[in-house]
Amino acid sequence: MAHHDATRDLSLTEAARVYDVPVTTLRRRVGRGEIPAYKVRGVRGYEWRLSRRALDERAAADARTPRGPSASTASAPDPGDDRPAGCHRVLEQELVALRRAAAAERHRADRADRELGHALLESGRMRSALEQAGRAAERCPDCPVPVTLLAGTP
């Protein structure tokens, strides 16, 4: 039986984000057996997990395989192009790597945006608690300000 590392493998959503492929495409390829996957118990029931290594191999194979009716002409070198014949394949692989890097960067930016949102929310709570403590201190200058007001709890 193959050993699976659920911490390193990706969910369908994560894989779609990293490899810049629609989730439905990944789900269809898993269903056809084109991409090896397994299920694990998740928060909302069983979830698919895909091996990073298998996805990398599939992305590399897709980069080498021409697609569509015009793929043979699109992959064929231009007669006026003086680059070596293998250069086009290297360029296609670099394009796949760049797309993957761009998707990873989008993921990092989204995470930073979420973290910033949480920080802004927390700073708003702190500001509100400080204003509440200030109002309480103004009403009763001789009274000590309860510590719970400064901690943000009413």
C-alpha positions in Angstrom: 0.0 0.0 0.0 1.3 3.5 -0.9 2.3 5.8 1.9 0.4 9.2 1.8 1.4 12.3 3.7 -1.7 14.3 4.1 0.3 17.3 5.4 2.2 17.6 2.1 -0.5 16.5 -0.3 -3.0 19.1 -1.5 -6.8 19.3 -1.4 -8.6 19.9 -4.7 -9.0 23.6 -3.9 -5.3 24.0 -2.9 -4.1 22.2 -6.0 -6.4 24.3 -8.2 -4.9 27.5 -6.7 -1.3 26.3 -6.9 -1.4 24.9 -10.4 -3.9 27.5 -11.8 -6.3 24.9 -13.0 -10.1 24.8 -12.3 -11.3 22.5 -9.5 -13.7 20.8 -11.9 -10.8 19.9 -14.2 -8.9 18.3 -11.3 -12.0 16.5 -10.1 -12.7 15.2 -13.6 -9.1 14.0 -14.0 -9.2 12.3 -10.6 -12.5 10.6 -11.6 -10.9 9.3 -14.8 -7.9 8.0 -12.9 -5.5 10.4 -14.7 -4.3 11.9 -11.4 -3.8 9.6 -8.5 -5.7 10.7 -5.4 -7.1 9.4 -2.2 -9.7 10.5 0.3 -9.2 11.6 3.9 -11.7 12.6 6.6 -12.0 16.3 6.6 -14.1 18.9 8.4 -17.0 18.5 6.0 -16.8 14.8 5.4 -14.3 13.0 3.1 -12.0 15.1 0.9 -9.8 14.3 -2.0 -6.0 14.7 -1.5 -3.6 14.8 -4.4 0.1 14.1 -4.4 2.3 17.1 -5.2 4.7 14.9 -6.9 2.0 13.4 -9.1 0.7 16.9 -10.0 4.2 18.1 -10.8 4.7 15.1 -13.1 1.3 15.7 -14.7 2.0 19.4 -15.2 5.3 18.6 -16.9 3.6 16.0 -19.1 0.9 18.5 -20.1 3.6 21.1 -21.0 5.2 18.6 -23.3 2.0 17.4 -24.9 0.5 19.6 -27.6 -3.3 20.2 -27.3 -6.0 21.3 -29.6 -6.4 21.3 -33.4 -3.8 24.0 -33.9 -1.4 22.7 -31.3 0.9 21.1 -34.0 1.3 24.4 -35.7 1.6 26.4 -32.4 4.3 24.1 -31.1 6.2 24.0 -34.4 9.2 26.3 -34.5 8.8 29.4 -36.7 11.0 29.0 -39.9 12.5 32.5 -39.1 13.2 31.5 -35.5 16.9 30.8 -35.0 16.5 29.3 -31.5 17.5 25.6 -31.0 14.7 23.0 -31.5 14.5 22.0 -27.8 14.2 25.7 -26.7 10.4 25.7 -27.2 9.9 22.8 -24.8 12.1 24.6 -22.3 10.1 27.8 -22.7 6.8 25.8 -22.2 8.2 24.3 -19.0 9.3 27.8 -17.8 5.8 29.1 -18.6 4.3 26.3 -16.4 6.7 27.2 -13.6 5.9 30.9 -13.9 2.1 30.2 -13.8 2.7 28.0 -10.7 4.8 30.8 -9.1 2.1 33.4 -9.9 -0.6 31.2 -8.4 1.5 30.7 -5.3 2.1 34.5 -5.1 -1.6 35.1 -5.4 -2.2 32.6 -2.6 0.4 34.4 -0.4 -1.2 37.8 -1.2 -4.7 36.5 -0.3 -3.3 35.2 3.0 -1.6 38.5 3.8 -4.9 40.3 3.0 -6.8 38.0 5.4 -4.2 38.6 8.1 -4.3 42.4 7.6 -8.1 42.2 7.9 -7.8 40.3 11.2 -5.2 42.9 12.4 -7.5 45.8 11.5 -10.4 44.2 13.2 -8.4 43.6 16.4 -7.0 47.2 16.3 -10.6 48.4 16.0 -11.6 46.3 19.1 -8.7 47.7 21.0 -9.5 51.3 20.0 -13.1 50.8 21.1 -12.0 49.3 24.4 -9.7 52.3 25.0 -12.5 54.8 24.2 -14.8 52.9 26.5 -12.2 53.0 29.3 -11.6 56.7 28.7 -15.4 57.5 28.9 -15.5 55.5 32.2 -12.6 57.5 33.6 -14.2 60.8 32.6 -17.4 59.8 34.4 -15.6 58.9 37.6 -12.1 60.5 37.8 -11.5 59.1 41.3 -12.6 55.5 40.4 -10.0 53.1 39.1 -10.6 51.9 35.5 -11.5 48.2 35.6 -8.8 46.0 33.9 -11.5 44.1 32.1 -12.4 47.2 30.1 -8.8 47.5 28.9 -8.8 43.8 27.9 -11.8 44.3 25.6 -14.3 42.4 27.7 -17.4 44.3 28.9 
